[in-house]
Structures are given as structure tokens and as C-alpha cells.
């Protein structure tokens, strides 16, 4: 009994956790952007890829991996601000805002993905693992770098949570999400909050890209495969909810990891998407409501 | 505005018909098959875009998973033609009936939600279907199915061979034209008027005595049929089907097509498909990175001309008539 637990379930659970942290990092950016701006950011996966590619390029210039962890997100902030100010704001006040912003970010995604092919080529780049070796976790050998990603990812998630819910800055963002006109009349620069929040989400996606590049490799469509899972997590957790993203991220990745013990892993995608469809059918607002409710 | 839109649509209809006619005549004279086949493909994907426009432009529902029905039609046609030796008419009839059933069943899932949630749920449905087909050995899994035989179509005027590019182009053209005019006819029925009402203000309709659930379901089923019938033509053209036909890129392309051509005009779907196909084949010969250009055009259209090409010309006609 104990042995099955140790040798059958534990590796799956730990594996699931390491993927879970990665997915939650992606989902956080998505859900914050939706919670504040009501924008479904279809290009989020491409920002994630951008982070990974920039990190690879900077490393080839001799900059250390640890430095790119800081530099890349900072580089992405201006890009995020530009896209929000000059593209998204143009269709933001249209009556079909949801659909138009979704289409717009879909277009941006198309352009970005093909640009990566143009600049970096279609081949997979495998960056060197920054922390080599492996350690034993609960009786299972586990790569050190994955342990680092799990720990730092969990810290990041906690940090985002604290910023949004426990700081004056977070209060401003939540106020703007709750009622933008009231916030504006109280002197909050709503437009700047929008642009910066979008940029923050973009930077978060890029940071996940840097962190995960050594594990999942770097290729132009890397965002696409990953973003589907992140979207599912955001929807199941409730669009705009940070708590929902964390809870749903953990549940879904565990479901994926444990179900693969019983059925062929190729079916884990259909299972996860079926969960998403079921949630949308019976509780479209997800497990938890948006940022406004918390 | 309305008048100028009708005029713009009429011009587009005549334009497309003329282009098709010229293509067949010149194509057969020069013995070309490449461009005729390309145009046939444009029409087939135009049919899928028609279904997207019915939902998005007429009823106001953004479907990000219409490729589900397109792929269903394609796979069903491939299986029936290859393994059961069905003829053209029986394939089309079977696809019509079963896609209506599939559309009706899935409508109970998809129509529970509105707006963004509808977009995401259709996306999720198509994703489940695509991944399932991708994993199903009996349907060829990730390789798809190859070797779909060439079909002979029995007509009162004799047997038509779909292997001949020009003949098949005409068959596809007629099929898509029928789908187009059926949809256009529906717009002027009471149900069609309710569709317009749902797009403008759904919550208002019940107050003036109209049910919206029925008409929405009807539109959803109709869109499934149109997409599936277009899809059924695909294996007859290319001789194979693959799970990629159900992927998001196909659904997404259909949405791009509709936005480019003109949302809510129906003919815009066909026009957009033609333009995109020409575009891809021209830029595709220059560079493999044509997606950058298409993405940029799409972004520009969404920001500056959300009404698409037809909408742009309708505005031009409007201006000219109001000045003159």
C-alpha cells in the first residue's frame, strides 16, 4: 500500500505539481488581464514564447541565465504598454469589445508566432539546464532545476497574490476593475492602470517563458500548446479570479497526472477540455467569481 | 446605409460569379488544374466561413470551433466514400442529416452560454473532438485517412467525374451557391428577423413577445449543416482528411475570413476566402512567412475597418449617393 503510494502516485503527483506551478504562472497573467480589462488575451502564449526566445538570445550574448530572469520581464513591459495603449485601447470602447479585443489579440498572436519563425527559425532550441543534477524528493529522484522552478514559481504566485490583495497598488487595480468611472473620479489614473496591468501580465508570461525554457525547450509554437491548458485553468477557476486560477491549476494538473496512470496519456487533453466544457455549461463564471468579488 | 449595403452585396455577388466563370473558361482553355483546384479549396473554406458569419454576423455569436462541424463532414464523407462506397448524393444526404443531429445535440451544450463564454465553449468542444479524432486509430489517428476515391456523380445529364478539376469546381460552386442562397433566404423569414433582433438586443426580444431559444438553436444547427456540407467536399477535392481540419487554426482562419470580407453580409465570407487564398498563394511563393502579413492585415481590419471589405464599399457607395 505504502509502496504503491511511493512509487506509483508520488512521482505523478510531484510531476503534476511542477507542471501545475508552470500553468498557474501563465494563468495568473491571463486572469489578471481579464479581471481588470475584460480582455481575453489570445496572444498570451506568444508573450510566453517571447520571454523564452529573448532569454535564449541574451544567453547567447554571454549574459547569465539568472540575469535574464530579471532583464527579460523588464524588456517586455514597454511592449505590453505599447500594445495596450495603441492597439487594444482603439477597440476598447466599441460595443463588441469582448469579441473585438479577442480577435485583435488573436491577430497579434499570428504576427508574433510567425515573427519568431522568421527571426529564430522553426527548429527547437534546448537551453542548458541552469542547475544540473537531481535530488530525492519523497523517495523519488527529481531534477534540481524542476525543484527550483516549483519553489520560485510558488513564491511568485504568492507575491502576485500579496501585491493584488494586500498592497495599496493592488487596491487601486481592484478598484479600477470594480468601477472604473468611480475610480477615475477619485483620482485614479485608470488608463495608466490599464496599460501597466496589461504590461504586468505580459511580463509575467515572459518570466514564465524564461523559467520554463530549460524544461520544455524553445520553439515558435511553444506558447500555443501551453496556453490551451492555461485557458482551461482560467475558465474553470473563474475568469478574473486569482484564487480560482491557483485552485483550478492544481486540480486540473493533478487530474491530468493521475488519470494518465489508468488511461493512455494521449487522452488527458480531451479529459481536461471536457472538464472545461462541463464547467462552462453549468457554472460559466467558474469555481470563483472575478477579481471584483474578492 | 441599408440600401448601400444591399448594393455592395449585389456587386460582390456579381463579381464572384464573374470571376468563377472566367476561371472556368480560361482555366479549361489553358488546361490549368492548379488554380482551379486552389479556387475550389477557397470556395470550400468559404462555405465554412459562411457558417461562422451566420453565427457571428447575423445572430451575434462568435464561434471559435466551427471547424468541428467542418471536420465532421469531411471525415464522414471520407469514411462513407472509402469504406462503404457511397455515391455523392447519398454522402451529402447522410452528412446533412447527421450534422443536423450533431449540431442539435451540441447546441444544448454551447447555447447555455453567451458572449465570451460561447466563444470559449465552442473552442473547447472543437478541441475535445479534434484531440479525440487525433487519438482514434480507426480514423487514422494523427495521420488522417488517405486514398479517398474519386467520385462519379450521377445526374440526369449523365455522370460527372469529380476527378476533373473544372467539373468539380462547378459542382462545388453550385453547392456553395445553394448554401449561400438558402442562408440568404432565411434572413428574410420571421426567424431571420429574430436572429437580427438577438444580435441587437437579446434581452429585449422576450418583452415584445418573441422566444429566442428556438431561433438561436435553429441558427446553430443550420451553421453546423453548412460547415459540414462544405467539409464533405474537402476529401473529394484532396483525396484525404486529417485531424488538422478540426484544429483551432481552421476555425480561426474562418473567423479572419469573415472579418476581412465583412461581418453579417454572408457574401463577405466567400469574398474574404477568395482574397485570402489568392493572397496566401502569391505571398506564399515569395516567403513562407505569409502569416505575418495576414496577421497584420487582420489587426488593421479589426481596428480600422471592423465592417470589412463589404462594409468599406458600402460606406463608399453611401457617400457617393448622398453627395450626388
Interface residues (C-beta under 8 A of the other chain):
Chain A: X40 X87 X90 X91 X94 X96 X98 X99 X100 X102 X103 X104 X106 X107 X108 X109 X110 X111 X112 X113 X114 X115 X117 X118 X228 X231 X232 X235 X239 X264 X266 X267 X269 X270 X273 X274 X276 X277 X280 X281 X282 X284
Chain B: X56 X62 X109 X112 X113 X115 X116 X117 X119 X120 X121 X124 X125 X127 X128 X131 X132 X134 X135 X252 X255 X256 X259 X288 X289 X290 X291 X292 X294 X295 X296 X298 X299 X302 X303 X306
